[in-house]
Amino acid sequence: MDDYLVNEPSEFYLEKKDFTSLEAWKKCRDVKLFFYQKVIPALPKSEIYNLGLQIRKAAISITANIAEGYGRYYYQEGIQFYRIARSSLYELKDHLISCYDLNFVDDHIREEGIDLIEQAKVKLNGYIRYVLSKAK
C-alpha cells in the first residue's frame, strides 16, 4: 500500500494548508453554492439542459481550476488555471444576467449573485497578483 503514497518535499507542503485555505477559493465556493442553490432551481424545465448545464459547468470549473492550479509545481502553470477560473466567474456573471433578462430570477437574486461574483473576482485577482510576484 505504501507504494502509492506520494512523498511531497516538506518545504512545499504544509499539512494544514491547501487550496481550501485560500480566501479566493472560499469566495468562489460561495459563488458555486449560490448558483446551485438559488439560480439553477429557478430555471424552467426547458432550460435545465441548456442554460442549466452551462451554469453547472462554469460553477464547478471555478473551484476545480483553483484546486488544480494550486497543485501545480510551477507558478506559471498555476496562474493559467487561476485565469481560467476567473474566466468562469465572468461566464457565470453573463449567465446570471441572462437569467434576469429572461425573467428566471428576480432583481434580488441578480444583485446577490453579482455581489458574490465581484467579491470572488477581487480575491482571485489578488491571489493571481500574489502568485505572479512569487514567479519573478
N, C-alpha and C positions, 0 to 999 in steps of 0.2 A: 504494500500500500504506500510506503514511503517513496516509492519510485515516482509517484505522481505529484509529490509536493514541489512547489516552486520556492526556492530559497532566494528571495529577493535580498540584495545587499542592504544592510541596516541603514546606511546613510541615505537611502532613497525611500525608506518605508517607516512610517510611524503607525503603530498598531491602532491607535485611537483616531487616526486622521485618514480619511479617504475622500472621494468625491462628495459623499453625503455630508461632509462637514463644511463644504463650500456654501457661502451665502448665495452665490449665483445659482447653484443647483437647487437650493431650498426655494428660492423665489420662482424658479422655472417649474418646480414641482407644484407650487401653488397654482400656477397657470394651468398646468396639465389637469389637476384635480378640478379646477373651476370649469374647464371645458367639458370634462367628463360628467360632472355633477349638475351643471346648470345650463349648458348650451346644447349638448347632444340630446338630452331628454326633451328639449323644447322643439326639436326638429320634427317636421311632419314625416309620416311614413314614407312619402315619396322622395325624401332627401336623405334617409338613413344610409343608403348605399352609395350615394353620390357625395354630397357635401359632408355627410357624417363620416364617411371613410377618409376623406381628405383631412378633416379636423382630427380624427384619431391618429392618423399617420404623423401629422405635424406635431401634435401634442406629445406623443411618445418620443418623437425624434429629438425634442429639445433636451430632455434629461438624459436620454440614451447617448447622445453625441457628447455631452459634457462628461459623462462617465467614461466613454471610450477615449476621449481626448486626454482625460486625467491619467488613463492607463498607458499612454504612450511614453516612450523613453525620452524622445527629443521634444523640446519645447515647441519647435516649429510644427511638428506633426500635431501636437495637442491644439495649437492655435487654429489650425484648419478645422478641426472638429468643433471648436467653440464658435467659430464663424458660421458653420453650418447650423449649429443650434440657434444662433442669432437670426439666421435666415428663416428658420422655422417659426420663431417668435413673430417676425414680420408677416409670415404667411397666415398665422393664426389671427393677427390683427385684421387682415383683409377678410378672412372668413367671418370674423365677428361682425365686421361692418356689413358684409353681405347678408348675414342672418338678420341684422337690424333692418337693412333696406328691404328685405323680403318679408318683414313683419313676423319673423320666427321668434325673436326676443324683443323685449321692451327696452326703453332707454336706460332704466336702472341696471339691467344686466349688461348692456353695452358699456356703460360708464364704469361699472365694476371691473369688467374684463379689460378695458383699455388701461385702467389704473394698474391692475396686476401686471399686464404686459409691460407697461412703462417701468414699473419697479424692477421687474426681472431684467429688462434691457439695460438699465443703468448698472445693476450689479454685474451682469455678464460683460458689458463693455469695460467696466472697471477691472474685472478679472483678466480679460484679454490684455488690457494695458499692463497689468502686473506681470503676466507671463511674458509679454513682449520685452519688458525691462530685464527679465531674467535671461532671455535668449541672447542678449547682446554681449 
